[in-house]
Amino acid sequence: MVEPVMLRPRRPCPICKKPSAQKYHPFCSARCAQVDLNRWLGGQYAIPAAETDTPDEEDQS
C-alpha cells in the first residue's frame, strides 16, 4: 500500500499554538482564523514604512 504524501509540514496554530487542523489550515479552528482576519482588517499586521522627504517645488528654484 502506498503511503500518502505530506504536502505541508504540520505547524502549530499561529494564534494559540495548538496543533493546526487541515480544515482551517494553518489555524486550529474557525475562531483562530477569525481572530487573525480581525487583526489584518484592524491594521495590526501593517508593515511600517519609512517616508522619504521629497523636495518641494519651492526648494528646487
Secondary structure, DSSP 8 states (H G I E B T S, - for coil): -------S---B-TTT-SB--GGGTTSSSHHHHHHHHHHHHTTTT-----------HHHH-
